[in-house]
Amino acid sequence: MTVLRVILGDQLSARLDIVAGADKGRDVFLLAEVMTEATYVRHHVKKIAFLFSAMRHFAEALRNVGHAVRYVALDDDGNSQSLDGEILRAVEALGPGRVVVTEPGEWRLREGFEALRLALPVPLDILPDTRFLCSHPDFNAWAEGRRELRMEYFYREMRRRHQILMEPDGKPSGGRWNFDAENRKPPKAGLHSPRRLSFRKDDITLAVLDLVRRRFPDGYGRLEPFHFAVTRRQARRELDHFITHILPGFGDYQDAMVTGEPYLRHSLLSAYINAGLLYPLEVCRKAEAAYRDGHAPINAAEGFIRQILGWREYVRGIYWRFMPGYVERNALGATESLPWFYWSGETHMACMREAFAHTYDHAYSHHIQRLMITGNFALLAGIDPKAVHEWYLAVYADAYEWVEAPNTIGMALHADGGLLASKPYAASGNYINRMSNFCDGCVYDPSVSIGGKACPFNSLYWDFMARHRERLSGNARMPYVYGNWVRMGADKQMALRAQAKAHRVAMREGRL
């Protein structure tokens, strides 16, 4: 009995059960480039090219070891341009006894597969995604009965379970679980990114770039230069390069931001891990080995591992535990439309302009720019969370809803009401000025809160705090903030809120 095994574009892993359990003489793999997946949000053209090229290379790798593959390219005759359509077409053409898929990373696709079961003439099985280090039942067991679902406690459990950065006596390596306090250094003069890899573009990638150029002429972002790894071998080279040349300095400056430096000491590995080209445990083990060999300090290794073993697994657990309603949450009642400058990059705010430029050029912006620049502005200005969520989902090569939605709705926008973060990640221009050189030469002055040169982040910060005082004043981490607000006096409070109103009007009119 033939089994049709469906591989999605972010499931390019030979270790998944759907691949490991295949019968080479009987089963057929289906991979399909379809317009519905390329356009359900306005995906960055680099993201589309990366996934299409990686899919084609993965299909070639399957064929090279003897598997039968049905690959549907975007321009193929008869392409229905939907996943459901291509599965139905393949079932009609091949007559399999059943269809097997791996659980997708997005709720909409999971619902789609459940509905497809009713339309298929053969059974459809949904296998668990075994790339992750914490299953849905395991996460739910950890979460059950807890008053607060804080990542730090989940992370410690994951460290113990997988014995990463743990000592024989059961204590954490370095004597502490978390070295985050040592990873917040502002950028020093001359801080720049070490040399990064760029991979030769073979005929497959060149054909994909031509396809994307033709089919998405008005797509968001800059398609070339294109530096992505598109095979597991290339992704492993990227991992080795990071561990050898970049990880030792990752910890100290992971929160720093520098003009013209989109990468600094960040790994660029998330797109490859999330698409299946790298495995999270192998990445963590390599970082741990670098620490134990004396190649990387504990704050660098621990900080990097926490992002993967802790945060990545945690947000996936949050997503699946609280969907489908999670993406609709709007606890702070934010209703402003997404400003057009999120797409165009045309703003006088130098920090926002820089983050947008990195995003447009590279389909990438590191996590502090996402959280404390573009996310922070959206939080303070009261921009509708779902619109912001869809923007983040579209523009970054590593973005899939399971990872992006909790980071945006929970971490950046506090729209989940504090489920994920204990307080809003709100900051004024002072934080941006301290952690970057973006303010140098900006038309706005981060030390000014009122008037023509006032940094929009300053008045918007205080207006945000005033708008949500009833909700936030009881937060144990907020008394200092509200104490400062009270000491300002009524006249300054009114001036700050008037300034914030003027900034929001300028935002709506495209003048900010």
Summary of the structure (lengths in Angstrom):
residues: 512
radius of gyration: 23.6
end to end distance: 62.8
largest distance: 79.3
contacts: 1694
relative contact order: 0.10
helix: 52%
strand: 7%
